[in-house]
Amino acid sequence: MKTIPTLLFALLIGCTNSIKSFPPATTPIEAGRNYIEACLQGDFEKAKAYAAANEAMQSYTTSTEKTYRNLDKEGRSNYRQASIIILDITDQDSLHTLIHYRNSMDNTPHQIAIEKAKGNWQVTSITP
């Protein structure tokens, strides 16, 4: 009889694992869209999954998160409802792509660089 509570406890611990796994992007557009959308939605854990592990992207994502968290409830809601507007996509070669975009909430154009590394597409830089 002691095994049933032990199994239930083990099941509970297994189900409460909060580590999320995001599928790798198979195209540069998917990587860019997932990153931008995650930032607009306030899901910075997901954004980091599609960002390269370089200092520039970590800094940019952290800064974007701070800005997002400082918004009031209405401001965050507006960003969650914003649309991504692709202005231009340029494939530099088979491993590098640039996407020029803006979002409907903030009409500032941005450029996002995406690179294929170790078989996965990742956002390597963003410039306003």
NORVENVEN-V945403 format. One record per backbone hydrogen bond with DSSP energy under -0.5 kcal/mol. CO is the residue of the C=O (numbers start at 1). NH is the residue of the N-H. If there is no record, write none. Layout:
co:CO nh:NH
co:CO nh:NH
This chain:
co:1 nh:4
co:1 nh:5
co:2 nh:6
co:3 nh:7
co:4 nh:8
co:5 nh:9
co:6 nh:10
co:7 nh:11
co:8 nh:12
co:9 nh:13
co:10 nh:14
co:11 nh:15
co:12 nh:16
co:14 nh:17
co:18 nh:20
co:20 nh:22
co:25 nh:121
co:27 nh:31
co:28 nh:32
co:29 nh:33
co:30 nh:34
co:31 nh:35
co:32 nh:36
co:33 nh:37
co:34 nh:38
co:35 nh:39
co:36 nh:40
co:37 nh:41
co:38 nh:42
co:38 nh:43
co:39 nh:42
co:42 nh:44
co:43 nh:47
co:44 nh:48
co:45 nh:49
co:46 nh:50
co:47 nh:50
co:47 nh:51
co:48 nh:51
co:50 nh:123
co:52 nh:54
co:54 nh:58
co:55 nh:59
co:56 nh:60
co:57 nh:61
co:58 nh:62
co:59 nh:63
co:60 nh:64
co:61 nh:65
co:62 nh:66
co:63 nh:67
co:64 nh:68
co:65 nh:69
co:66 nh:70
co:67 nh:71
co:68 nh:71
co:72 nh:76
co:73 nh:77
co:74 nh:78
co:75 nh:79
co:76 nh:80
co:77 nh:81
co:78 nh:82
co:79 nh:82
co:83 nh:85
co:83 nh:104
co:84 nh:86
co:85 nh:102
co:88 nh:100
co:90 nh:92
co:90 nh:98
co:93 nh:96
co:95 nh:116
co:96 nh:92
co:96 nh:93
co:97 nh:114
co:98 nh:90
co:99 nh:101
co:99 nh:112
co:100 nh:87
co:100 nh:88
co:101 nh:110
co:102 nh:85
co:105 nh:107
co:106 nh:103
co:110 nh:101
co:111 nh:127
co:112 nh:99
co:113 nh:124
co:113 nh:125
co:114 nh:97
co:115 nh:117
co:115 nh:122
co:117 nh:120
co:120 nh:117
co:121 nh:25
co:122 nh:115
co:123 nh:52
co:125 nh:113
co:127 nh:111
